[in-house]
Amino acid sequence: RTVIAKFMRYKVSQRGRQEHYPAPFAVIDLWEKEAGFDERAYLKEADSVEKLITHGETSANLIRAFLLRERMKGFAKESDFKAKHVHVIGAGVMGGDIAAWCALRGLRVTLQDKTYAQIAPAIARAHKLFKKKLRKPRLIQAAMDNLIADPDGHGIARADVIIEAVFENLAVKQAIMKQVEEKARPEAIIATNTSSIPLEEISQVMASPERLIGIHFFNPVSKMELIEVVCSAKTTKKVSQDACAFVNQIGRLPLPVTSSPGFLVNRVLMPYLMECVQLLSEGYSAEVIDEAALSFGMMMGPVELADTVGMDVCLAVAENLTAHFGGMVPDKLRDMVQLGKLGRKSGEGFYLYKNGKPVKKKVPDSSVNKEIAHRLILRMVNEAAACLRENVVADSDLLDAGMIFGTGFAPFRGGPMHYAKQ
């Protein structure tokens, strides 16, 4: 048991650190030391559970995260809207992955882009996702049958939900919305997946701007549970409730937020990522910065996160937010976009990527820098407080939920505002 327990601890540590998530390691300790089923083993287990619940704040904060998840699910109960057909415009990484996820969840999906050739890579990625999730050939084929290439946009007139997911360009999004509104059914949800442009700007060209809602997915779509449901001052309550019901239907957590530049998650995340780029400019290595964040409890380091989001998306969001709120966009970010170093999707960003995984140097334990973690996290906390003051989200609990489920903010710390209070 001692040999196997050592291996088990190693495997579990790849999913979570013992100082952050002690329960799985406590299970292994019991299994290793208490082999039998006598009364002593049961008492030891009871003692272990008591210690996990009463010592430290991890269990209380994880229970808090569970309750926040349940609260977000509750937003879907205000409507009985049920979609059968989803039309996605834009077959890039985000649009293609949104279409694939909806098809995986059993919805009929039409995917639109300029040509079949531009849609083909999205179909190939979808097949890869279906193979991983479904495994059985019959189920994989059924999911593939749900996903239909539609370069001419015939699906717009038949869809229950239409999601625009093209690149962050206001003029392009406005042109699409004008066309969609003319063709869409009166009861269909018209949604944009914009990550930073306020809905009021996109809906200026629409005859009925109250129909537009933001349904903002996060990358990677198949892993990130949170979806921001963005309402402008004109969006009707029914549209908002129907959108929340749709988000729940595809197995995701809806978070209602008001329309403002960057909404909630990207707005709070961007200063964190800009501080990360600043640290890189000061000469800290990507590995040291990521290790500082992981030691704090983040699910992913900010350098790898920036690579995952994509430098082009980071730059577009950062320029949009600095235009509204002030601040500086690091020159390093612009230089990388010009050089085509866009992150994971281009094979090189701050890290080089091999088989989709970053090539990292090992960081010695002695070099973990708490000062780096403080610099990163306090930028996030400050922006979160500003969002609360401006009523971007209803309350601090929902803000914490957004950051836990939308960015991987350390769940055992309860979210940025809860952490700040503690």
KAHUJO-V128557 format. One record per residue. N is the residue number from 0. RES is the residue in one letter. BURIAL is I if it has 24 or more other ideal C-beta (glycine too) atoms within 12 Angstrom, else O. D_LAST is the distance of its C-alpha to the last C-alpha in Angstrom with 1 decimal. Layout:
n: (N & N)
res: (RES & RES)
burial: (BURIAL & BURIAL)
d_last: (D_LAST & D_LAST)
//
This chain:
n: (0 & 1 & 2 & 3 & 4 & 5 & 6 & 7 & 8 & 9 & 10 & 11 & 12 & 13 & 14 & 15 & 16 & 17 & 18 & 19 & 20 & 21 & 22 & 23 & 24 & 25 & 26 & 27 & 28 & 29 & 30 & 31 & 32 & 33 & 34 & 35 & 36 & 37 & 38 & 39 & 40 & 41 & 42 & 43 & 44 & 45 & 46 & 47 & 48 & 49 & 50 & 51 & 52 & 53 & 54 & 55 & 56 & 57 & 58 & 59 & 60 & 61 & 62 & 63 & 64 & 65 & 66 & 67 & 68 & 69 & 70 & 71 & 72 & 73 & 74 & 75 & 76 & 77 & 78 & 79 & 80 & 81 & 82 & 83 & 84 & 85 & 86 & 87 & 88 & 89 & 90 & 91 & 92 & 93 & 94 & 95 & 96 & 97 & 98 & 99 & 100 & 101 & 102 & 103 & 104 & 105 & 106 & 107 & 108 & 109 & 110 & 111 & 112 & 113 & 114 & 115 & 116 & 117 & 118 & 119 & 120 & 121 & 122 & 123 & 124 & 125 & 126 & 127 & 128 & 129 & 130 & 131 & 132 & 133 & 134 & 135 & 136 & 137 & 138 & 139 & 140 & 141 & 142 & 143 & 144 & 145 & 146 & 147 & 148 & 149 & 150 & 151 & 152 & 153 & 154 & 155 & 156 & 157 & 158 & 159 & 160 & 161 & 162 & 163 & 164 & 165 & 166 & 167 & 168 & 169 & 170 & 171 & 172 & 173 & 174 & 175 & 176 & 177 & 178 & 179 & 180 & 181 & 182 & 183 & 184 & 185 & 186 & 187 & 188 & 189 & 190 & 191 & 192 & 193 & 194 & 195 & 196 & 197 & 198 & 199 & 200 & 201 & 202 & 203 & 204 & 205 & 206 & 207 & 208 & 209 & 210 & 211 & 212 & 213 & 214 & 215 & 216 & 217 & 218 & 219 & 220 & 221 & 222 & 223 & 224 & 225 & 226 & 227 & 228 & 229 & 230 & 231 & 232 & 233 & 234 & 235 & 236 & 237 & 238 & 239 & 240 & 241 & 242 & 243 & 244 & 245 & 246 & 247 & 248 & 249 & 250 & 251 & 252 & 253 & 254 & 255 & 256 & 257 & 258 & 259 & 260 & 261 & 262 & 263 & 264 & 265 & 266 & 267 & 268 & 269 & 270 & 271 & 272 & 273 & 274 & 275 & 276 & 277 & 278 & 279 & 280 & 281 & 282 & 283 & 284 & 285 & 286 & 287 & 288 & 289 & 290 & 291 & 292 & 293 & 294 & 295 & 296 & 297 & 298 & 299 & 300 & 301 & 302 & 303 & 304 & 305 & 306 & 307 & 308 & 309 & 310 & 311 & 312 & 313 & 314 & 315 & 316 & 317 & 318 & 319 & 320 & 321 & 322 & 323 & 324 & 325 & 326 & 327 & 328 & 329 & 330 & 331 & 332 & 333 & 334 & 335 & 336 & 337 & 338 & 339 & 340 & 341 & 342 & 343 & 344 & 345 & 346 & 347 & 348 & 349 & 350 & 351 & 352 & 353 & 354 & 355 & 356 & 357 & 358 & 359 & 360 & 361 & 362 & 363 & 364 & 365 & 366 & 367 & 368 & 369 & 370 & 371 & 372 & 373 & 374 & 375 & 376 & 377 & 378 & 379 & 380 & 381 & 382 & 383 & 384 & 385 & 386 & 387 & 388 & 389 & 390 & 391 & 392 & 393 & 394 & 395 & 396 & 397 & 398 & 399 & 400 & 401 & 402 & 403 & 404 & 405 & 406 & 407 & 408 & 409 & 410 & 411 & 412 & 413 & 414 & 415 & 416 & 417 & 418 & 419 & 420 & 421)
res: (R & T & V & I & A & K & F & M & R & Y & K & V & S & Q & R & G & R & Q & E & H & Y & P & A & P & F & A & V & I & D & L & W & E & K & E & A & G & F & D & E & R & A & Y & L & K & E & A & D & S & V & E & K & L & I & T & H & G & E & T & S & A & N & L & I & R & A & F & L & L & R & E & R & M & K & G & F & A & K & E & S & D & F & K & A & K & H & V & H & V & I & G & A & G & V & M & G & G & D & I & A & A & W & C & A & L & R & G & L & R & V & T & L & Q & D & K & T & Y & A & Q & I & A & P & A & I & A & R & A & H & K & L & F & K & K & K & L & R & K & P & R & L & I & Q & A & A & M & D & N & L & I & A & D & P & D & G & H & G & I & A & R & A & D & V & I & I & E & A & V & F & E & N & L & A & V & K & Q & A & I & M & K & Q & V & E & E & K & A & R & P & E & A & I & I & A & T & N & T & S & S & I & P & L & E & E & I & S & Q & V & M & A & S & P & E & R & L & I & G & I & H & F & F & N & P & V & S & K & M & E & L & I & E & V & V & C & S & A & K & T & T & K & K & V & S & Q & D & A & C & A & F & V & N & Q & I & G & R & L & P & L & P & V & T & S & S & P & G & F & L & V & N & R & V & L & M & P & Y & L & M & E & C & V & Q & L & L & S & E & G & Y & S & A & E & V & I & D & E & A & A & L & S & F & G & M & M & M & G & P & V & E & L & A & D & T & V & G & M & D & V & C & L & A & V & A & E & N & L & T & A & H & F & G & G & M & V & P & D & K & L & R & D & M & V & Q & L & G & K & L & G & R & K & S & G & E & G & F & Y & L & Y & K & N & G & K & P & V & K & K & K & V & P & D & S & S & V & N & K & E & I & A & H & R & L & I & L & R & M & V & N & E & A & A & A & C & L & R & E & N & V & V & A & D & S & D & L & L & D & A & G & M & I & F & G & T & G & F & A & P & F & R & G & G & P & M & H & Y & A & K & Q)
burial: (O & O & O & O & O & O & O & O & I & O & O & I & O & O & O & I & I & O & O & I & I & I & I & I & I & I & O & I & I & I & I & O & O & I & O & O & O & O & O & O & O & O & O & I & I & O & O & I & O & O & O & I & O & O & O & O & I & I & I & O & I & I & O & I & I & O & O & I & I & O & I & I & I & O & I & I & O & O & I & O & I & O & I & O & I & I & I & I & I & I & I & I & I & I & I & I & I & I & I & I & I & I & I & I & I & I & I & I & I & I & I & I & I & O & O & O & O & O & I & O & I & I & I & O & I & I & I & O & I & I & O & O & O & I & O & O & O & O & O & I & O & O & I & I & O & I & I & I & I & I & O & O & I & O & I & I & O & O & I & I & I & I & I & I & I & I & I & I & O & I & O & O & I & I & O & I & I & I & I & I & I & O & I & I & O & O & O & I & I & I & I & I & I & I & I & I & I & I & I & I & I & I & I & O & O & I & O & O & I & O & I & I & I & I & I & I & I & I & I & I & I & I & O & I & I & I & I & I & I & I & I & I & O & O & I & O & O & O & I & I & I & I & I & I & I & I & I & I & I & I & I & I & I & I & I & I & I & I & I & I & I & I & I & I & I & I & I & I & I & I & I & I & I & I & I & I & I & I & I & I & O & O & O & I & I & I & I & I & I & I & I & I & I & I & I & I & I & I & I & I & I & I & I & I & I & I & I & I & I & I & I & I & I & I & I & I & I & I & I & I & I & O & O & O & I & O & I & O & I & I & O & I & I & O & O & I & I & O & O & O & I & I & I & I & I & O & O & O & I & I & I & O & O & O & O & O & O & I & O & O & O & O & I & O & O & O & O & O & I & O & O & I & I & O & I & I & I & O & I & I & I & I & I & I & I & I & I & I & O & O & O & I & I & O & O & I & I & I & I & I & I & I & I & I & I & I & I & I & I & I & I & I & I & I & I & I & I & I & I & I & O & O)
d_last: (39.3 & 37.9 & 39.2 & 38.0 & 34.6 & 34.2 & 35.2 & 32.8 & 29.8 & 30.9 & 31.2 & 27.9 & 26.1 & 27.5 & 25.4 & 22.1 & 21.1 & 21.0 & 17.8 & 16.1 & 18.4 & 20.0 & 22.0 & 24.9 & 25.4 & 25.4 & 28.2 & 30.2 & 29.9 & 31.3 & 34.0 & 35.1 & 35.4 & 36.3 & 39.2 & 40.8 & 40.3 & 40.9 & 38.9 & 37.1 & 35.6 & 34.3 & 32.8 & 31.1 & 29.6 & 28.3 & 26.7 & 25.1 & 23.7 & 22.4 & 20.6 & 19.1 & 17.8 & 16.6 & 15.5 & 12.1 & 9.9 & 12.4 & 14.7 & 12.4 & 11.1 & 14.8 & 16.1 & 13.9 & 15.5 & 18.8 & 18.6 & 17.8 & 20.9 & 22.9 & 22.0 & 23.3 & 26.4 & 27.1 & 27.9 & 31.0 & 32.4 & 33.5 & 36.5 & 39.1 & 39.8 & 41.0 & 42.0 & 44.9 & 45.5 & 43.2 & 44.5 & 42.6 & 43.8 & 43.2 & 43.6 & 41.4 & 38.5 & 36.2 & 39.1 & 40.8 & 37.7 & 36.9 & 40.6 & 40.4 & 37.4 & 39.0 & 42.3 & 40.5 & 39.2 & 42.8 & 43.3 & 46.3 & 45.3 & 47.4 & 46.2 & 47.7 & 48.3 & 51.4 & 53.2 & 53.2 & 52.7 & 49.4 & 48.3 & 49.5 & 46.6 & 44.2 & 46.5 & 46.5 & 42.7 & 42.6 & 45.1 & 43.0 & 40.0 & 42.2 & 43.7 & 40.3 & 39.0 & 42.2 & 44.4 & 47.5 & 50.1 & 50.9 & 47.3 & 46.9 & 50.1 & 49.1 & 45.9 & 48.0 & 50.4 & 47.6 & 47.1 & 49.9 & 50.6 & 51.5 & 52.3 & 54.2 & 51.4 & 53.5 & 50.3 & 49.0 & 51.5 & 50.7 & 46.9 & 44.5 & 41.6 & 42.3 & 39.6 & 40.3 & 38.6 & 40.5 & 39.3 & 37.4 & 40.4 & 40.7 & 44.5 & 44.7 & 42.2 & 44.1 & 47.4 & 46.1 & 44.7 & 48.0 & 49.9 & 47.5 & 47.7 & 51.5 & 51.7 & 48.8 & 49.5 & 48.5 & 45.9 & 44.3 & 40.8 & 40.9 & 37.8 & 36.7 & 34.4 & 33.7 & 30.5 & 30.4 & 33.5 & 33.0 & 35.1 & 37.0 & 38.6 & 39.7 & 41.1 & 43.2 & 46.2 & 45.8 & 48.1 & 45.3 & 42.0 & 40.3 & 41.0 & 38.8 & 35.3 & 33.0 & 32.3 & 30.2 & 30.1 & 28.2 & 29.8 & 30.8 & 31.7 & 32.5 & 29.0 & 26.5 & 25.8 & 24.6 & 27.1 & 26.4 & 28.9 & 29.6 & 31.4 & 33.2 & 34.2 & 37.5 & 36.4 & 37.5 & 35.3 & 37.6 & 37.3 & 33.5 & 33.7 & 36.4 & 34.4 & 31.4 & 34.0 & 35.4 & 32.1 & 31.6 & 35.3 & 34.8 & 31.9 & 29.0 & 25.9 & 26.6 & 24.0 & 25.7 & 25.0 & 27.2 & 29.5 & 28.5 & 28.9 & 26.9 & 25.5 & 21.8 & 21.4 & 23.9 & 22.9 & 19.3 & 20.7 & 23.5 & 21.8 & 20.1 & 23.6 & 25.3 & 23.1 & 24.2 & 27.8 & 27.4 & 26.3 & 29.3 & 31.5 & 30.3 & 31.7 & 28.9 & 30.1 & 28.9 & 28.3 & 26.1 & 23.9 & 23.6 & 22.9 & 20.0 & 18.4 & 19.5 & 18.0 & 14.6 & 15.4 & 17.2 & 20.2 & 22.5 & 22.6 & 23.0 & 26.7 & 27.7 & 25.9 & 27.9 & 31.0 & 30.4 & 29.9 & 33.0 & 33.6 & 35.8 & 33.2 & 30.5 & 33.1 & 34.1 & 30.6 & 29.7 & 33.0 & 32.5 & 29.0 & 30.2 & 33.2 & 31.1 & 28.1 & 29.7 & 28.6 & 30.6 & 31.4 & 31.9 & 35.6 & 34.9 & 33.9 & 37.2 & 39.2 & 38.0 & 38.8 & 42.3 & 42.9 & 42.1 & 39.2 & 37.1 & 35.0 & 35.4 & 38.0 & 40.3 & 39.9 & 38.4 & 35.5 & 33.3 & 34.3 & 37.7 & 37.8 & 40.1 & 40.5 & 37.5 & 35.2 & 34.0 & 35.8 & 33.3 & 33.9 & 32.2 & 29.4 & 29.5 & 26.4 & 26.7 & 26.2 & 22.6 & 21.1 & 17.4 & 18.3 & 19.6 & 16.5 & 14.5 & 17.4 & 17.5 & 13.9 & 13.5 & 16.8 & 15.5 & 12.4 & 15.0 & 17.5 & 15.3 & 14.7 & 18.5 & 19.3 & 17.6 & 19.5 & 22.7 & 22.3 & 22.8 & 20.9 & 20.7 & 17.0 & 13.5 & 13.8 & 17.1 & 15.8 & 13.3 & 16.4 & 18.5 & 16.6 & 16.3 & 20.0 & 21.5 & 20.3 & 18.9 & 15.3 & 13.9 & 14.0 & 12.3 & 9.0 & 9.6 & 10.5 & 9.8 & 8.6 & 6.2 & 5.1 & 5.5 & 3.8 & 0.0)
//
